[in-house]
Amino acid sequence: MEKAHLYEALYLVNHGIDEAVRGVQRLKKSPKLFMEAYHKSMAGLERRRSIINLQFMLEMHKLEEDDEARFEEEFNLWLSDEPLTNNEICQLMRGVERDRKLEGKPPLVQFLPRSKRPKKTPKKPKESAPAAK
């Protein structure tokens, strides 16, 4: 899932708990509901909300720190005045492909193993035309 979807899911959980709290508050008006049950219900809902929010934030904190480190490295690499080496280009593309794979998207490039790469033939020097006398 993308980050926005995760935060949206957390919002929906919190919104649902808000609805449940409002429902319990309306039940409080009922003379048949004991105050102990009301307070236990309210405390239980809020406790669950805090556990869910805390766990989500801890997990997202780890993910955000990982992303920050990875993107900081990429950011610095792209800002460099030095041209990228073949290895740096491959490393960046492997990162892009890894992210696409995690998102379930098809690859943009394909990395061939050394055994399947075409053999490089040495270039022959161009022969110059014979000099006219």
N, C-alpha and C positions, 0 to 999 in steps of 0.2 A: 504494500500500500504506500501511496505517496504521503508525505508528511501532512498535507492539508486534509487528507481523508482521515488520518489518525486523530488530528485535532478536532475535526468535525465529529468523529465518533465519540470522543471524550465530551464534547459539548452536548451531544445527544444523551449521554449517560447522565450528565449533571442536570440537564433539563428534565429528564425523566424522574430523577430524584426530587427535583423541585416540585414537580407535579404530585409525587407521592407525599411529600411533606404537606403540601396544601390540602391534599385529601385527608391526611391524618388530622390536620388542624380543624377541618370541617367536622370530622368525627368527634372531636373534643367537645363540641357543642351538645353532643348527645348525652343525656343524663345517664344512660346505661353504661357508658364507657368509663372505666376506672381511670383515675389520674395516673396510677402506676403504669398501666398499659400504654397510655398516651406518651408518657415520658420515655418509656422503654422503646417505643416505636420511633419516636423522634431521634433519640440518641442512636438507635441502631442504624437508621437511614443515614444520619450525618457521619457516623463512624465508617460505614461502608463507602460513602462518598470520599471521605478523606483517605481511606486506604487505596481506593482506585486512583484518585488524583496523585497521591504520593508515588505509587508504583509507576504510573504513567510518566510522571515527571522525571523520576530517577532513570527510567529506560531511555527517555528522550534526551536527557542530559548526556548520557553515554554516547548516543548516536550523534548528537550535535557536536560533541567534542571530537569524535572521530572524523566527522565531516569537516569541521573547522581545520583540523590538521591536514587533511587530504587536500582541501581546496586552497589552503594557505600555500602549500607546496606548488600546486598547479598555478596559482595566481602569480607567485614569484617567478616561476618558470616562464610564463607567458609575458611577463613584464621585462624580462631580461633583454638586453640589446644584442646578446649573442644569438646567432641562429641555432635552432634546435638540431641536435645530432640525430642520426637515424635511430639510435637506441631510445632517446627521449621521445621521439615521435611515436615509436612503437609502444613505449610505456604509456603514453597518454592515450593512444588508441585502445590499448588493452583495458585501461580504466574505463573508457567510454563503453567498450563492448561488455565489460563486466556489469556496468550499471544497466545497460540495455537488457542484458540477459536476466538480471534480477527483476526488471520491470516486465519481462515477458515479451520484449520486442525482438524482431529479427535482427541479425547482425548487419552492420554496414560494411565491414571488411572481414576478410577471412585470413587468418594467419596460417601459412602452410608450414608443416614440419620440414626440417632441413632435408630429409630424404625425398620430399616431393617438390622441392624448389627446383626450378630449371637451372641447369648448369650454365655458369657464366663462361663465355668464350672470350679469350683475350682479343682486344681490338687490334687489328693490323694497322700499322702506320700508313697513312696515305702516301702514295708515291707521287712525287711532284712531276710535272710535265718536263720532258727533256728540254734543255736550254737550246734556243735557236742560235746558230752561228752565223 
